[in-house]
């Protein structure tokens, strides 16, 4: 859970700085790296989700093809 609290702390800091209308250069290098890590984590999560959806879709298509091929071959 410390990761969640750290993420929330960084998110609050970003919100505060954006509310103060400070530019991205106002972030310290460590804060900029934290934002990059958050974006990278989100991107990796989305990529993983899409891979899983693609695998499930291929599995369904394969099963449908096998069912239709076996059904037509038996007639």
Backbone as JSON, one array per atom type, in Angstrom:
{
  "sequence": "XXXXXXXXXXXXXXXXXXXXXXXXXXXXXXXXXXXXXXXXXXXXXXXXXXXXXXXXXXXXXXXXXXXXXXXXXXX",
  "N": [[0.79, -1.21, 0.0], [2.14, 1.23, 0.35], [2.92, 2.14, -2.13], [0.57, 3.05, -3.3], [-0.1, 5.22, -1.67], [2.1, 6.83, -2.18], [1.72, 7.32, -4.89], [-0.72, 8.69, -4.78], [0.14, 10.94, -3.37], [1.92, 12.1, -5.19], [0.14, 12.61, -7.26], [-1.55, 14.49, -6.03], [0.29, 16.55, -5.65], [0.87, 17.19, -8.3], [-1.65, 18.11, -9.1], [-1.88, 20.36, -7.44], [0.23, 21.99, -8.4], [-0.55, 22.33, -11.05], [-2.92, 23.68, -10.62], [-1.92, 26.03, -9.64], [-1.02, 27.09, -11.91], [1.56, 26.65, -12.85], [4.27, 25.89, -14.99], [5.47, 22.89, -16.67], [8.15, 22.84, -16.23], [8.45, 23.61, -13.67], [8.38, 21.46, -12.06], [10.37, 19.32, -10.09], [13.29, 17.38, -11.04], [12.98, 14.77, -9.97], [10.22, 14.69, -9.54], [9.32, 14.98, -12.16], [10.25, 12.58, -13.23], [8.71, 10.81, -11.73], [6.15, 11.37, -12.73], [6.51, 10.54, -15.37], [6.93, 7.81, -14.89], [4.4, 7.1, -13.88], [2.81, 7.52, -16.16], [4.0, 5.67, -17.89], [3.42, 3.29, -16.55], [0.63, 3.27, -16.75], [0.36, 3.12, -19.52], [1.54, 0.63, -20.01], [-0.26, -1.0, -18.65], [-2.58, -0.65, -20.17], [-1.68, -1.67, -22.61], [-1.24, -4.35, -21.9], [-3.85, -5.13, -21.24], [-5.07, -4.89, -23.78], [-3.66, -6.88, -25.18], [-4.57, -9.15, -23.82], [-7.32, -9.04, -24.43], [-7.15, -9.36, -27.21], [-6.08, -11.97, -27.34], [-8.17, -13.46, -26.22], [-10.14, -12.92, -28.11], [-9.04, -14.15, -30.41], [-9.08, -16.79, -29.5], [-11.84, -17.26, -29.25], [-12.6, -16.94, -31.95], [-11.16, -19.08, -33.08], [-12.4, -21.27, -31.81], [-15.0, -20.97, -32.84], [-14.49, -21.38, -35.55], [-13.52, -24.05, -35.53], [-15.8, -25.35, -34.56], [-17.68, -24.79, -36.61], [-16.35, -25.95, -38.82], [-16.18, -28.66, -38.05], [-18.86, -29.23, -37.76], [-19.85, -28.87, -40.36], [-18.33, -30.78, -41.68], [-19.29, -33.19, -40.76], [-21.7, -33.5, -41.99]],
  "CA": [[0.0, 0.0, 0.0], [2.91, 2.46, 0.31], [2.95, 2.62, -3.5], [-0.66, 3.79, -3.54], [0.01, 6.5, -0.98], [3.08, 7.62, -2.91], [1.06, 7.74, -6.12], [-1.69, 9.72, -4.43], [0.88, 12.13, -2.99], [2.42, 12.71, -6.42], [-1.03, 13.12, -7.98], [-1.97, 15.72, -5.35], [1.3, 17.57, -5.95], [0.65, 17.61, -9.69], [-2.88, 18.91, -9.13], [-1.59, 21.66, -6.83], [1.07, 22.79, -9.3], [-1.35, 22.72, -12.2], [-3.87, 24.69, -10.16], [-1.17, 27.27, -9.48], [-0.66, 27.45, -13.28], [2.99, 26.56, -13.07], [4.6, 25.05, -16.14], [6.07, 21.59, -16.37], [9.53, 23.03, -15.79], [8.44, 23.89, -12.24], [8.55, 20.19, -11.37], [11.76, 18.9, -9.88], [13.59, 16.2, -11.86], [12.38, 13.58, -9.37], [8.78, 14.74, -9.8], [9.13, 14.7, -13.59], [10.46, 11.14, -13.4], [7.54, 10.14, -11.15], [5.05, 11.51, -13.69], [6.83, 9.65, -16.49], [6.69, 6.44, -14.43], [2.95, 6.89, -13.82], [2.32, 7.4, -17.53], [4.52, 4.42, -18.42], [2.66, 2.22, -15.91], [-0.7, 3.26, -17.34], [0.51, 2.65, -20.89], [1.79, -0.81, -19.95], [-1.51, -1.65, -18.24], [-3.48, -0.64, -21.34], [-1.12, -2.6, -23.59], [-1.5, -5.7, -21.4], [-5.29, -5.36, -21.39], [-5.36, -5.11, -25.19], [-3.13, -8.2, -25.53], [-5.49, -10.15, -23.26], [-8.54, -9.0, -25.24], [-6.81, -9.96, -28.5], [-5.93, -13.41, -27.17], [-9.52, -14.01, -26.02], [-10.84, -12.83, -29.4], [-8.52, -15.23, -31.26], [-9.56, -18.05, -28.95], [-13.25, -17.37, -29.63], [-12.65, -17.17, -33.39], [-10.68, -20.45, -33.33], [-13.46, -22.19, -31.39], [-16.09, -20.86, -33.8], [-14.04, -22.03, -36.78], [-13.48, -25.5, -35.3], [-17.19, -25.8, -34.46], [-18.3, -24.76, -37.94], [-15.68, -26.92, -39.68], [-16.58, -30.02, -37.66], [-20.3, -29.36, -38.01], [-20.04, -29.04, -41.8], [-17.66, -32.01, -42.12], [-20.09, -34.34, -40.37], [-22.92, -33.59, -42.8]],
  "C": [[0.84, 1.28, 0.0], [2.99, 3.03, -1.1], [1.72, 3.47, -3.8], [-0.58, 5.16, -2.89], [1.0, 7.4, -1.7], [2.48, 8.15, -4.21], [0.06, 8.84, -5.85], [-0.99, 11.02, -4.07], [1.4, 12.86, -4.23], [1.27, 13.31, -7.21], [-1.53, 14.42, -7.35], [-0.99, 16.86, -5.64], [1.14, 18.1, -7.37], [-0.58, 18.51, -9.78], [-2.64, 20.29, -8.53], [-0.78, 22.54, -7.77], [0.31, 23.22, -10.54], [-2.37, 23.79, -11.82], [-3.19, 26.04, -9.99], [-0.69, 27.79, -10.83], [0.84, 27.53, -13.5], [3.24, 25.62, -14.23], [5.25, 23.75, -15.7], [7.49, 21.74, -15.86], [9.6, 23.33, -14.29], [8.57, 22.6, -11.42], [10.03, 19.9, -11.2], [12.04, 17.69, -10.77], [12.99, 14.91, -11.29], [10.88, 13.53, -9.62], [8.48, 14.45, -11.27], [9.29, 13.21, -13.87], [9.28, 10.35, -12.85], [6.35, 10.21, -12.1], [5.28, 10.59, -14.89], [6.56, 8.19, -16.12], [5.19, 6.13, -14.36], [2.38, 6.69, -15.21], [2.77, 6.08, -18.15], [3.73, 3.24, -17.85], [1.27, 2.12, -16.53], [-0.64, 2.71, -18.76], [0.72, 1.13, -20.91], [0.53, -1.57, -19.55], [-2.49, -1.73, -19.41], [-2.99, -1.64, -22.38], [-1.4, -4.05, -23.17], [-2.97, -6.06, -21.57], [-5.64, -5.65, -22.84], [-4.83, -6.47, -25.68], [-4.06, -9.3, -25.03], [-6.77, -10.21, -24.08], [-8.3, -9.64, -26.61], [-6.7, -11.47, -28.41], [-7.3, -14.08, -26.99], [-10.29, -14.0, -27.33], [-10.36, -13.93, -30.35], [-9.01, -16.6, -30.79], [-11.01, -18.29, -29.35], [-13.37, -17.66, -31.13], [-12.2, -18.59, -33.75], [-11.76, -21.46, -32.96], [-14.64, -22.16, -32.37], [-15.72, -21.56, -35.11], [-14.04, -23.55, -36.63], [-14.9, -26.05, -35.23], [-17.84, -25.87, -35.84], [-17.67, -25.81, -38.86], [-16.11, -28.35, -39.32], [-18.06, -30.25, -37.94], [-20.56, -29.6, -39.5], [-19.41, -30.34, -42.3], [-18.49, -33.24, -41.81], [-21.33, -34.52, -41.24], [-22.65, -34.12, -44.17]]
}
